[in-house]
Amino acid sequence: MRTNTIASSPRILVADPIAADGLHALQEYGDVVLRQDLSAEQIDDVLADCVALIVRSQTRVTRDMIDAAPKLRVIGRAGIGTDNIDVEAASRRGIVVVNAPTAVVVAAAEHTMALILALFRRIPQAHQSVAQGLWERNKFVGTELRGKTVGIVGLGNIGTEVARRLAAFDVRLVGSDPYVTAEYASRLGIELMTLDELLAVADLISIHVPLTPSTRNLLGMAQLRRVKPGAYLVNCARGGVVDERALLQALDEGRVAGAALDVFAEEPPTNRALLEHSRVVLTPHLGASTQEAQVAASLEVAQQVIAVMEGRPVRYAVNAPAILPESLAALGPYVTLGEKLGFLMAQLLDHPVRSLEITYAGQVAELDTTAVKSAVVKGLLQTAIPDHVNLVNALLLAQSRGLQIVESRCSSSQENFANLISLRVDGQGGFVQELAGAAVNQEPHLVRVDRYRVDVILNGGYYFFAHHTDRPGVVGKIGTLLGAGDVNISSMQVGRLERRGEAMMILVVDDPIDEQLYQRLLNETPIRAARLVQL
């Protein structure tokens, strides 16, 4: 058990109810503040000293709220959807947004199945009738799922689990998702098609997509006019994906035979005509509301929040490149190498960067290098905005500055290295245009500067780069001057293209070189240009 004292513990605001299991995990780590049903102003006051915020779907995390929390490092959503969190504002601040995407998958899939069966067999209406003392068997004749075509919109974790359960009902499964391949869908027994094609053939449409700008009103008036006449609709995903006014009109016109809704554009909903419709089944956002899911979600989000605060890899980061624990050993050295190369390049440049080309060769080219790219850009921007750039916002900040980033890959080994990362910037005539590095025995090595081959471990310290003419006495003269200035050399590398030609010298020194000594080096040796950088 951790033994943090309250005085030194990070403050964590839990603004919505979560299960006790997650609370206990957080309380072992830090000072947990339980304050629910707060106004926006009250949350601002509490957040001022908090490094973490945990919410469910009730609390809206706005840009103003984020701006009022200078210490905030992580926002946790105890569930899947993050549409109640201004993720862009968090990203610009470098705040990691995490969720619990696997904890509620089974609960949401089972609730979807419950809604489908309730809708097809008119169970809520029949229950109400019997409860009122009636026995209207002929009034509630239902519809069988068997033999129907079921269209699943969104083939993520929940959509996939719904498909697996529906397969037992002897249905034809069709699906629409722009982010999956036909091969992947086929392995699930699903025929992949466009949304318009799905709407035209599906007897039942089940929605499983997040609410984003591109999915808001995904099923609007135009789309609901294309549905197969008499189709049923189930939304157990997010409110706002279905245009509720358009759905009501489609129900009244008979184009949609019935609908089951667990989520609404406004919660609690206020559209009485829709809520009181005889062919609509309603539940109050219960998709994730099982005892098991609530415990799992609270633990999952607590673990993610603690991982961020401890600087460990985060598996379910919404706005940061995730490094899965099983991938850390393979990818971690390249993330470190990428950041070192980017930071080194930033200090060696003569001009602002407009474009950056990152090339991966060998083993690293076979990996998901999203985190490596973010690390390179973080290092590159660190000299310009040192206090505000991290892996979360590096790419966003690069985009806002107009920096173009191009990636290329080569699966074969290059330059005798099993893995190689090279950075190339635009422009001509600068001090350097290209750096290349390799991870050797888990350590970051600089192995090339432009065309000059070197081998320098990038472990930190002061690095003196010098363009010079390779001739006898140069190294000795430089060493003498540095020694007279009480600057100790810990290692040295010289890369050259030919004997007594142009060369690149890299000295790793223990101490900074002051301006007077720097000018003596330029004036009294064949050094044409030099840079002193610090890692």
C-alpha positions as CSV (number, residue, x, y, z in Angstrom):
1,M,0.0,0.0,0.0
2,R,1.2,3.5,-0.8
3,T,2.1,5.7,2.2
4,N,1.5,9.2,0.7
5,T,0.8,11.8,3.4
6,I,-2.1,14.1,2.8
7,A,0.2,17.1,2.9
8,S,2.2,15.8,-0.1
9,S,-0.6,13.8,-1.8
10,P,-2.0,15.0,-5.1
11,R,-5.6,16.2,-4.8
12,I,-8.2,14.4,-6.9
13,L,-11.7,15.7,-7.4
14,V,-14.4,13.1,-7.9
15,A,-17.3,15.1,-9.2
16,D,-19.7,12.3,-10.0
17,P,-20.5,9.1,-8.1
18,I,-18.2,6.1,-8.8
19,A,-18.0,2.7,-7.1
20,A,-16.3,2.4,-3.8
21,D,-13.6,0.1,-5.3
22,G,-12.3,2.9,-7.5
23,L,-12.5,5.4,-4.7
24,H,-10.4,3.1,-2.4
25,A,-7.7,2.8,-5.1
26,L,-7.6,6.6,-5.5
27,Q,-7.5,7.2,-1.7
28,E,-4.4,5.0,-1.4
29,Y,-2.7,7.3,-3.8
30,G,-3.8,10.8,-3.0
31,D,-6.2,13.2,-1.3
32,V,-9.6,12.4,-2.7
33,V,-12.2,15.2,-2.6
34,L,-15.8,13.9,-3.0
35,R,-18.0,16.8,-4.2
36,Q,-21.0,15.9,-6.3
37,D,-23.8,18.0,-7.7
38,L,-21.6,21.1,-7.8
39,S,-22.3,24.2,-9.9
40,A,-19.7,25.2,-12.5
41,E,-18.4,28.0,-10.2
42,Q,-18.1,25.6,-7.2
43,I,-16.2,23.1,-9.3
44,D,-13.8,25.9,-10.4
45,D,-13.0,26.7,-6.8
46,V,-12.3,23.1,-5.8
47,L,-10.3,22.3,-9.0
48,A,-7.9,25.2,-8.4
49,D,-5.7,22.8,-6.3
50,C,-6.4,19.5,-8.0
51,V,-4.2,17.5,-10.3
52,A,-6.9,15.1,-11.3
53,L,-10.6,15.2,-12.0
54,I,-12.9,12.2,-12.4
55,V,-16.4,12.4,-13.8
56,R,-19.1,10.3,-15.3
57,S,-21.8,11.6,-17.7
58,Q,-23.4,14.2,-15.4
59,T,-20.6,16.8,-15.1
60,R,-19.7,18.8,-18.1
61,V,-16.0,19.6,-18.2
62,T,-15.8,22.9,-20.2
63,R,-13.0,25.0,-21.5
64,D,-13.6,27.6,-18.7
65,M,-13.4,24.8,-16.1
66,I,-10.1,23.5,-17.5
67,D,-8.7,27.1,-17.7
68,A,-9.5,27.5,-14.0
69,A,-7.4,24.5,-13.0
70,P,-3.7,25.4,-13.4
71,K,-2.5,22.2,-11.7
72,L,-4.8,19.8,-13.6
73,R,-2.9,17.0,-15.3
74,V,-5.5,14.3,-16.0
75,I,-9.3,14.0,-16.5
76,G,-10.8,10.6,-16.1
77,R,-14.2,9.5,-17.4
78,A,-15.6,6.5,-15.6
79,G,-17.2,5.1,-18.8
80,I,-16.7,5.3,-22.5
81,G,-18.1,8.5,-24.0
82,T,-16.2,11.7,-23.5
83,D,-18.6,14.1,-25.3
84,N,-19.2,15.9,-21.9
85,I,-15.5,16.8,-21.8
86,D,-13.8,19.5,-23.9
87,V,-11.0,17.2,-25.1
88,E,-9.6,19.8,-27.4
89,A,-9.2,22.4,-24.6
90,A,-7.6,19.7,-22.4
91,S,-5.2,18.7,-25.2
92,R,-4.1,22.3,-25.7
93,R,-3.3,22.4,-22.0
94,G,-1.4,19.1,-22.2
95,I,-4.0,17.4,-19.9
96,V,-4.5,13.7,-20.5
97,V,-8.1,12.6,-20.9
98,V,-8.6,8.9,-20.1
99,N,-11.7,6.7,-20.0
100,A,-12.7,3.2,-19.2
101,P,-13.7,1.7,-22.5
102,T,-13.7,-2.0,-21.7
103,A,-15.4,-2.0,-18.3
104,V,-18.9,-1.3,-19.6
105,V,-18.8,-3.2,-22.9
106,V,-20.7,-6.3,-21.8
107,A,-23.3,-4.2,-19.8
108,A,-24.0,-2.0,-22.8
109,A,-24.2,-4.9,-25.2
110,E,-26.6,-6.8,-22.9
111,H,-28.7,-3.7,-22.4
112,T,-28.9,-3.3,-26.2
113,M,-30.2,-6.8,-26.5
114,A,-32.7,-6.2,-23.7
115,L,-34.0,-3.1,-25.6
116,I,-34.2,-5.0,-28.9
117,L,-36.2,-7.8,-27.4
118,A,-38.4,-5.4,-25.4
119,L,-39.1,-3.5,-28.6
120,F,-39.8,-6.5,-30.8
121,R,-42.1,-8.1,-28.2
122,R,-43.6,-4.9,-26.9
123,I,-42.8,-6.0,-23.3
124,P,-43.1,-2.6,-21.5
125,Q,-46.5,-1.9,-23.0
126,A,-47.7,-5.4,-22.2
127,H,-46.4,-5.1,-18.6
128,Q,-48.2,-1.8,-18.1
129,S,-51.4,-3.4,-19.5
130,V,-51.3,-6.3,-17.1
131,A,-50.4,-4.1,-14.2
132,Q,-53.6,-2.1,-14.9
133,G,-55.6,-5.3,-14.6
134,L,-56.1,-5.9,-18.3
135,W,-55.5,-9.1,-20.3
136,E,-55.0,-7.9,-23.9
137,R,-53.1,-10.8,-25.5
138,N,-54.2,-9.9,-29.1
139,K,-53.1,-6.3,-28.7
140,F,-49.4,-7.1,-28.1
141,V,-48.5,-9.5,-30.9
142,G,-44.8,-9.2,-31.4
143,T,-42.2,-9.7,-34.1
144,E,-39.5,-12.4,-34.2
145,L,-35.8,-11.5,-34.7
146,R,-35.2,-14.8,-36.6
147,G,-34.6,-14.2,-40.3
148,K,-34.3,-10.4,-40.0
149,T,-31.5,-8.3,-41.3
150,V,-29.9,-6.4,-38.5
151,G,-27.7,-3.4,-39.3
152,I,-25.1,-2.4,-36.8
153,V,-23.8,1.2,-37.1
154,G,-20.4,1.3,-35.5
155,L,-18.3,-1.9,-35.1
156,G,-16.2,-0.9,-32.1
157,N,-16.1,-3.0,-28.9
158,I,-19.8,-2.7,-28.0
159,G,-21.1,-3.1,-31.6
160,T,-18.9,-6.2,-32.0
161,E,-20.3,-7.7,-28.7
162,V,-23.8,-7.0,-29.9
163,A,-23.1,-8.7,-33.2
164,R,-21.8,-11.8,-31.4
165,R,-25.0,-12.0,-29.3
166,L,-27.3,-11.4,-32.3
167,A,-25.7,-14.2,-34.2
168,A,-27.5,-16.7,-31.9
169,F,-30.8,-15.4,-33.1
170,D,-30.3,-16.6,-36.7
171,V,-30.2,-13.2,-38.3
172,R,-28.4,-11.7,-41.2
173,L,-25.8,-9.2,-39.9
174,V,-24.8,-6.1,-41.9
175,G,-22.6,-3.3,-40.6
176,S,-21.3,0.2,-41.4
177,D,-18.1,1.6,-40.0
178,P,-15.6,3.7,-42.0
179,Y,-12.7,2.6,-39.7
180,V,-12.9,-1.2,-40.2
181,T,-12.1,-3.4,-43.2
182,A,-14.4,-5.8,-45.0
183,E,-12.1,-8.6,-43.9
184,Y,-12.4,-7.7,-40.2
185,A,-16.2,-7.4,-40.5
186,S,-16.4,-10.8,-42.3
187,R,-14.6,-12.5,-39.4
188,L,-17.4,-11.3,-37.2
189,G,-20.0,-12.7,-39.7
190,I,-20.9,-9.1,-40.8
191,E,-21.4,-7.9,-44.3
192,L,-19.8,-4.4,-44.5
193,M,-21.6,-1.7,-46.5
194,T,-22.1,2.0,-46.5
195,L,-24.6,3.6,-44.1
196,D,-27.1,4.3,-47.0
197,E,-26.9,0.7,-48.1
198,L,-27.5,-0.5,-44.6
199,L,-30.5,1.8,-44.0
200,A,-32.1,0.4,-47.2
201,V,-31.9,-3.3,-46.2
202,A,-32.0,-3.4,-42.4
203,D,-35.1,-4.5,-40.5
204,L,-33.4,-3.4,-37.3
205,I,-30.8,-0.6,-36.9
206,S,-28.7,-0.6,-33.8
207,I,-26.4,2.4,-33.1
208,H,-23.0,2.1,-31.6
209,V,-20.9,5.2,-32.4
210,P,-19.5,7.9,-30.2
211,L,-20.9,11.4,-30.4
212,T,-18.5,13.6,-32.4
213,P,-19.1,16.5,-34.8
214,S,-19.2,14.0,-37.7
215,T,-21.8,11.7,-36.0
216,R,-24.1,14.3,-34.5
217,N,-27.5,13.8,-36.2
218,L,-26.0,10.9,-38.1
219,L,-29.5,9.7,-38.6
220,G,-31.4,12.8,-39.5
221,M,-34.4,13.5,-41.7
222,A,-32.7,12.6,-44.9
223,Q,-31.3,9.3,-43.6
224,L,-34.6,8.3,-42.0
225,R,-36.3,8.8,-45.3
226,R,-34.0,6.1,-46.7
227,V,-34.8,3.4,-44.2
228,K,-36.5,0.2,-45.2
229,P,-40.2,0.8,-44.5
230,G,-41.2,-0.8,-41.1
231,A,-37.7,-0.9,-39.7
232,Y,-36.9,-0.6,-36.0
233,L,-34.3,1.6,-34.4
234,V,-32.3,1.1,-31.2
235,N,-29.9,3.7,-29.8
236,C,-27.9,2.6,-26.8
237,A,-24.9,4.7,-27.7
238,R,-25.0,8.5,-27.3
239,G,-27.8,11.1,-27.4
240,G,-27.6,13.4,-30.4
241,V,-26.6,10.7,-32.9
242,V,-30.2,10.4,-33.9
243,D,-32.2,13.5,-34.7
244,E,-35.1,13.1,-32.3
245,R,-37.5,15.4,-34.2
246,A,-36.8,13.5,-37.4
247,L,-37.3,10.1,-35.6
248,L,-40.7,11.3,-34.2
249,Q,-41.8,12.3,-37.7
250,A,-40.7,8.9,-39.1
251,L,-42.6,7.1,-36.3
252,D,-45.8,9.1,-36.9
253,E,-45.5,8.5,-40.7
254,G,-45.0,4.7,-40.1
255,R,-41.6,4.6,-41.9
256,V,-40.1,3.5,-38.6
257,A,-42.1,0.8,-36.9
258,G,-40.7,1.4,-33.4
259,A,-37.7,2.7,-31.5
260,A,-35.9,1.9,-28.3
261,L,-33.8,4.7,-26.7
262,D,-31.5,4.6,-23.8
263,V,-29.8,8.0,-24.5
264,F,-31.1,11.4,-25.5
265,A,-29.8,14.7,-26.9
266,E,-30.9,16.4,-23.7
267,E,-31.0,14.4,-20.5
268,P,-33.4,14.2,-18.8
269,P,-35.4,14.4,-22.1
270,T,-38.3,16.8,-22.5
271,N,-39.8,15.9,-25.9
272,R,-43.1,14.6,-24.5
273,A,-44.5,13.6,-27.9
274,L,-41.6,11.2,-28.4
275,L,-41.5,10.0,-24.7
276,E,-45.2,9.2,-24.8
277,H,-45.3,7.6,-28.2
278,S,-47.0,4.2,-28.1
279,R,-44.2,2.5,-30.2
280,V,-41.2,3.8,-28.2
281,V,-39.4,2.0,-25.4
282,L,-37.4,4.2,-23.1
283,T,-34.7,3.7,-20.4
284,P,-32.8,6.5,-18.5
285,H,-29.2,6.0,-19.8
286,L,-28.8,2.6,-18.2
287,G,-26.4,1.0,-20.7
288,A,-23.5,0.9,-18.3
289,S,-25.6,0.6,-15.2
290,T,-24.8,-2.8,-13.8
291,Q,-23.1,-3.4,-10.5
292,E,-20.3,-5.3,-12.3
293,A,-19.8,-2.5,-14.8
294,Q,-19.7,0.3,-12.3
295,V,-17.1,-1.5,-10.2
296,A,-15.0,-2.3,-13.3
297,A,-15.3,1.3,-14.6
298,S,-14.3,2.9,-11.3
299,L,-11.2,0.6,-11.0
300,E,-10.2,1.1,-14.7
301,V,-10.4,4.9,-14.6
302,A,-8.7,5.0,-11.2
303,Q,-5.8,2.9,-12.6
304,Q,-5.5,5.1,-15.6
305,V,-5.5,8.3,-13.6
306,I,-2.9,7.0,-11.2
307,A,-0.7,5.9,-14.2
308,V,-0.8,9.4,-15.6
309,M,0.2,11.0,-12.3
310,E,3.0,8.5,-11.9
311,G,4.3,9.1,-15.5
312,R,3.6,5.5,-16.6
313,P,2.2,4.4,-19.9
314,V,-1.6,4.9,-20.3
315,R,-3.6,2.3,-22.0
316,Y,-6.8,4.2,-22.6
317,A,-5.8,7.8,-23.3
318,V,-8.4,9.6,-25.5
319,N,-6.1,12.4,-26.6
320,A,-2.6,10.9,-26.2
321,P,-0.7,8.2,-28.0
322,A,-1.2,5.1,-25.9
323,I,1.7,2.6,-25.3
324,L,0.2,-0.7,-24.2
325,P,2.1,-2.4,-21.3
326,E,2.9,-5.3,-23.6
327,S,4.4,-2.9,-26.2
328,L,6.4,-0.7,-23.8
329,A,9.6,-2.8,-23.8
330,A,9.7,-2.7,-27.6
331,L,8.5,0.9,-28.2
332,G,9.9,2.7,-25.1
333,P,13.5,3.1,-26.3
334,Y,12.3,4.6,-29.6
335,V,10.1,7.1,-27.8
336,T,13.1,8.2,-25.8
337,L,15.3,8.3,-28.9
338,G,12.7,10.3,-30.8
339,E,12.4,13.0,-28.2
340,K,16.2,13.3,-27.8
341,L,16.6,13.7,-31.6
342,G,13.9,16.3,-31.8
343,F,15.3,18.3,-28.9
344,L,18.8,18.1,-30.4
345,M,17.6,19.2,-33.8
346,A,15.8,22.2,-32.3
347,Q,19.0,23.5,-30.8
348,L,21.1,22.9,-34.0
349,L,18.7,24.7,-36.4
350,D,19.5,28.1,-37.9
351,H,15.9,28.9,-39.0
352,P,12.3,28.1,-38.1
353,V,11.1,24.7,-39.2
354,R,8.2,24.6,-41.8
355,S,8.3,20.8,-42.5
356,L,9.8,17.8,-40.8
357,E,10.3,14.4,-42.4
358,I,10.6,11.4,-40.0
359,T,11.9,8.1,-41.5
360,Y,11.7,4.8,-39.6
361,A,13.9,1.9,-40.8
362,G,14.2,-1.6,-39.7
363,Q,12.5,-3.0,-36.6
364,V,10.9,0.3,-35.5
365,A,9.1,0.6,-38.9
366,E,7.0,-2.5,-38.0
367,L,5.6,-0.8,-34.8
368,D,2.8,1.7,-34.2
369,T,5.0,4.8,-34.1
370,T,2.3,7.3,-33.1
371,A,3.9,7.8,-29.7
372,V,7.4,8.2,-31.3
373,K,6.1,10.9,-33.7
374,S,4.6,12.8,-30.8
375,A,7.9,12.4,-28.9
376,V,9.9,13.8,-31.8
377,V,7.7,16.8,-32.1
378,K,7.7,17.3,-28.4
379,G,11.4,17.5,-28.4
380,L,11.4,19.8,-31.4
381,L,9.0,22.3,-29.8
382,Q,10.5,22.1,-26.4
383,T,12.9,25.0,-26.8
384,A,10.1,27.3,-28.0
385,I,7.4,26.3,-25.4
386,P,9.2,24.3,-22.8
387,D,6.5,24.5,-20.1
388,H,3.5,23.6,-22.2
389,V,4.4,20.9,-24.6
390,N,4.1,17.2,-23.9
391,L,3.0,14.0,-25.7
392,V,-0.6,15.0,-25.4
393,N,-0.5,18.3,-27.2
394,A,2.7,18.2,-29.2
395,L,1.0,17.3,-32.5
396,L,-1.8,19.8,-31.9
397,L,0.7,22.6,-31.2
398,A,2.7,21.6,-34.3
399,Q,-0.5,21.9,-36.4
400,S,-1.3,25.3,-34.9
401,R,2.1,26.5,-35.9
402,G,1.8,25.2,-39.4
403,L,4.5,22.5,-39.1
404,Q,4.0,19.8,-41.7
405,I,5.0,16.4,-40.6
406,V,5.7,13.6,-43.1
407,E,6.4,10.0,-42.1
408,S,8.0,7.3,-44.2
409,R,9.0,3.7,-43.5
410,C,11.5,1.1,-44.7
411,S,11.2,-2.4,-43.2
412,S,14.7,-3.4,-44.1
413,S,17.7,-2.3,-42.0
414,Q,19.6,0.8,-43.0
415,E,23.2,1.9,-42.4
416,N,24.0,-1.3,-40.6
417,F,21.5,-0.7,-37.8
418,A,18.6,-3.0,-36.9
419,N,16.5,0.1,-36.3
420,L,17.0,3.7,-37.4
421,I,15.1,6.9,-36.9
422,S,16.1,9.9,-39.1
423,L,14.8,13.5,-39.0
424,R,15.1,15.9,-41.9
425,V,14.0,19.5,-41.9
426,D,13.4,21.8,-44.8
427,G,15.8,24.5,-45.9
428,Q,19.3,24.7,-47.3
429,G,22.5,26.0,-45.9
430,G,21.7,25.6,-42.2
431,F,24.0,24.2,-39.6
432,V,22.3,20.8,-40.0
433,Q,19.5,19.4,-42.1
434,E,19.4,15.8,-40.9
435,L,20.0,13.7,-37.8
436,A,19.8,9.9,-37.5
437,G,19.7,7.8,-34.3
438,A,19.4,4.2,-33.2
439,A,18.4,2.5,-30.0
440,V,21.4,0.4,-29.0
441,N,21.1,-1.8,-25.9
442,Q,18.1,0.3,-25.0
443,E,20.1,3.5,-25.1
444,P,19.6,6.4,-27.5
445,H,22.6,6.9,-29.9
446,L,23.2,9.7,-32.4
447,V,24.7,7.9,-35.4
448,R,24.7,10.4,-38.2
449,V,24.7,14.2,-38.6
450,D,23.9,15.0,-42.2
451,R,26.4,12.8,-44.1
452,Y,28.8,12.5,-41.2
453,R,28.8,9.1,-39.4
454,V,29.3,9.3,-35.6
455,D,28.3,7.4,-32.5
456,V,27.3,9.5,-29.5
457,I,25.2,8.3,-26.6
458,L,22.5,10.9,-25.9
459,N,22.3,10.5,-22.1
460,G,22.3,14.2,-21.3
461,G,24.8,16.9,-20.7
462,Y,26.6,19.4,-22.9
463,Y,27.4,18.6,-26.6
464,F,29.7,20.8,-28.7
465,F,29.1,20.4,-32.4
466,A,31.8,21.8,-34.8
467,H,32.1,22.0,-38.6
468,H,35.8,22.1,-39.2
469,T,38.6,21.1,-41.7
470,D,40.2,17.8,-40.8
471,R,43.9,18.4,-40.4
472,P,46.7,17.6,-37.9
473,G,46.6,19.5,-34.6
474,V,43.0,20.6,-34.7
475,V,41.8,18.2,-32.0
476,G,44.8,19.0,-29.8
477,K,44.3,22.8,-30.2
478,I,40.6,22.5,-29.3
479,G,41.4,20.3,-26.3
480,T,44.1,22.8,-25.1
481,L,41.7,25.7,-25.3
482,L,39.0,23.8,-23.4
483,G,41.4,22.6,-20.8
484,A,42.6,26.2,-20.2
485,G,39.0,27.2,-19.7
486,D,38.5,24.4,-17.1
487,V,36.1,22.5,-19.4
488,N,36.5,18.7,-19.2
489,I,35.9,16.5,-22.2
490,S,34.2,13.2,-21.4
491,S,34.0,11.9,-25.0
492,M,34.7,12.9,-28.6
493,Q,33.6,11.8,-32.0
494,V,34.8,13.0,-35.5
495,G,32.9,12.1,-38.6
496,R,34.5,12.9,-42.0
497,L,33.9,12.3,-45.6
498,E,37.5,12.1,-46.7
499,R,41.0,12.6,-45.3
500,R,41.9,16.2,-44.6
501,G,38.4,17.3,-45.8
502,E,35.3,18.7,-44.2
503,A,34.5,17.1,-40.9
504,M,32.0,17.2,-38.0
505,M,33.4,17.0,-34.5
506,I,31.1,16.3,-31.5
507,L,32.6,16.8,-28.0
508,V,30.6,15.8,-24.9
509,V,31.8,18.1,-22.1
510,D,31.0,18.2,-18.4
511,D,30.7,21.9,-18.2
512,P,29.1,24.8,-20.2
513,I,31.4,26.8,-22.5
514,D,31.1,30.5,-21.8
515,E,30.9,33.1,-24.6
516,Q,34.6,34.2,-24.3
517,L,35.9,30.6,-24.6
518,Y,33.4,29.9,-27.4
519,Q,34.7,32.9,-29.4
520,R,38.3,31.7,-28.9
521,L,37.4,28.3,-30.3
522,L,36.0,29.9,-33.4
523,N,38.9,32.4,-33.9
524,E,41.9,30.2,-33.1
525,T,41.0,26.9,-34.7
526,P,39.8,25.8,-38.2
527,I,36.2,25.6,-36.9
528,R,33.9,27.2,-39.4
529,A,30.7,27.0,-37.4
530,A,29.8,25.5,-34.0
531,R,26.9,24.9,-31.6
532,L,26.8,24.1,-27.9
533,V,23.6,22.3,-27.0
534,Q,22.3,20.7,-23.7
535,L,20.2,17.6,-23.4
